[in-house]
Amino acid sequence: MSWLHEVSIKDICDLITVKTNIKNASIENYISTENMLPNFGGVEHAEKLPSSNTVNTFIPQDVLFSNIRTYFKKVWFSRFNGTASADVLVFRAKDNCDSKFLYYIMCDPSFIEYTVLTSKGAKMPRGDKDAIFSYTVSLPSIQEQKSIASVLSSLDDKIDLLHRQNKTLESMAETLFRQWFIEESQDEWPEVILNQYVELNKSSIDKKYDIKEIQYLDTGSLTKGKISELQKISLSDAPSRAKRLVNNFDIIISTVRPDQCHYGICIAPPSNLVVSTGFCVITSKSLSPFFIYYLITSEDMTEYLHSIAEGSTSTYPSLKPEDIGNIPFLYPNEEKLKNFHDLVGSYWNKIHNNHKKIQTLETLRDTLLPKLLSGEVRVKYAEEEIAAMQE
């Protein structure tokens, strides 16, 4: 492999600051730090547009980099024309650099760590643009860049396909719940409250807990069932809120600001998982956990819980565990509940298996990426590794 001399980021790309009127922005094409997903997870539609008169623009194959709290690893390779907030840096590759290769440079753990270390500001650290442009890389030929990007893209394409499969399965489950238990609800179904069928905050760390290293989940790291970060820390160094224990099929929901949708269902959680006391942990006693999950996370229920939280006397809109326990609902017939549990359970089994495959692919990608960029691993070897994994 013919590696060139070291070059800086400013030698291989430009920072694009072309602006357009806010009228050209839409929920579908506007990208901000809020709708960029962590851990290189892509983007989703924005919930709202900014109040500013202008926004930045980008085109396909630009690299978008969230410049706030760069440790969240919000980096995206653009596939369409769009608009972006000022806190999303838009990079465009020069002629000497392949666009996708530039994207992988900005996904490299060394680059992310560098942006974190050179960020400015304590409360909301922002990446230093001058420092970013000074970051140095070893640049191979364009052909070698394309080959490296192709290998890594093949893994990302597989990961993306599995994510889309999971999203489809989750959407199918939500649709089924809405159809069977809301649109087709029956007058003869009795009204009950959730507390009759669940236990709340069943288990917490006590003196008998003997695991020394835990995986800690705080409320801000879980949104709509997606975990952005698990902190691996020793129990002695864990924050005071690291107390709640969870079991398989437990549902967790943040008691602060329910409208921010910090909730999820625990499928085969690690034995050392500990969650924040900011979560209410819901353990089913006699009702399908999948039914409970879609009951408390539906849009109508989220609005209902948020209205209760806004009436609290706390500093922030918040719920008490009993508010969740007192959730009313119509109890369906047992046959329909069983059919829902069995069908949606099969969806979640597929989702869980896909998630394990995603983790394996991400581990391989994250292992190969820095080695390919540095020249430690050749493209042919990387292709053999991927082929062996698929056998």
Residue, then its C-alpha position, 0 to 999 in steps of 0.5 A: m500500500s502506498w501511504l502518503h505523508e500526513v495531511s490535516i483535515k483542512d487539506i482534505c475537506d472544506l467546512i460548508t457554511v452556505k445558508t438558505n432561507i428557513k422557508n427551504a427547511s422542512i421536518e424531513n430535510y432539517i438536521s440538528t443535534e437533536n435529530m442526529l442519532p448517537n453512535f453513528g446511528g443516522v438521523e430521523h425526522a426533526e420534531k420542529l424547525p428553528s426560529s432563525n431566519t436562515v439555516n446552513t445547507f448540505i448536499p448528498q455525500d457531505v459529512l455532517f458532524s454534531n459539534i455539541r458533546t462530540y462524545f455522543k458520536k453523531v456523524w452522518f453521511s448525507r444521502f439527500n439535499g437538506t438544511a442544518s443547524a449551526d451546531v452541525l458542521v458540514f464537511r465536503a471532501k476535496d478532490n484528493c479525498d473520497s467522501k465516504f473515506l472522509y466519513y470514516i475518518m470522522c467515525d474513527p475513535s481517535f478522531i472522536e477522542y481528539t474532538v472531545l479533548t479539544s472541546k471548549g465549554a464545561k456545561m455544553p462542550r463544543g468542538d473546536k473548529d480550528a483544532i478539528f482542522s488541525y487533526t492529522v491523518s495518513l492519506p492513501s491513494i484515492q483507489e485505496q480510500k475507495s476500497i477501504a470505504s467499500v469494506l466498511s460500508s458493506l458492514d454498515d449496510k448490513i447493520d442498517l438493514l437489521h435496524r430497518q427490520n427492527k423498526t418495521l417489527e416495532s411498528m407492526a407491534e404498535t399498530l397491532f396494539r392500537q387496532w386490537f385494544i384501542e380501535e376495537s375495544q369493547d364496552e364490556w371490557p372492565e376498567v382496571i388499574l395497572n397496579q393490580y397486575v404489576e409490581l413497581n421498583k421491585s428490586s434495588i441494590d442492598k448489602k447482599y448485592d456482590i457484583k463489583e462492576i456494573q453497567y449503569l443506565d441513566t434516564g438520558s441514555l434511553t429514548k424510545g427503547k434505544i440505548s445510547e450509552l451504558q456506563k461500565i463502572s465499579l459499584s463504588d464509583a457509581p452515582s448515588r442514583a444507581k440503585r434499581l435492578v431489572n429482570n427479563f421483560d421488565i419495563i422501565i420509564s423515566t418519571v421525569r418529563p414523560d414527554q421525552c419518551h425515556y422508556g424501554i423494555c428489558i430483553a435478556p438484560p446483562s446480570n450486572l445492569v443497574v438503572s437510575t432511580g429516575f426510572c420506575v421499573i415495572t414488573s408484570k405479575s399476571l399480564s403480558p409485559f408486551f401489552i403493558y409496554y405498548l399501553i404505557t408508551s402509546e402517544d395518548m398515554t404519554e400525553y396523559l402521563h405528561s399532564i399529570a407530571e406538569g401538575s407536580t410540585s417538583t422542580y421538573p414535571s415528574l411522576k410518582p410511582e403511584d401515578i404509573g400504578n394508577i394508570p386506568f385501562l380497559y382489560p381485554n378478554e384473555e384470548k385476545l391478550k394471549n394472541f397479542h402476547d404470542l404474536v408480539g413476543s415473536y416480533w421481539n424475539k426477532i428484534h433481540n436476535n437482530h440486535k445481537k447480530i448488530q452488536t457483532l457487526e458493529t464490533l467488527r466494524d469498530t475493530l477494523l476501522p482504525k486498523l484500515l485507516s492506519g494501514e495496520v490491516r489490509v483490505k484483503y484481510a478485512e474482506e476475509e474477516i467479514a466473509a468468515m463471520q458470515e459462514 
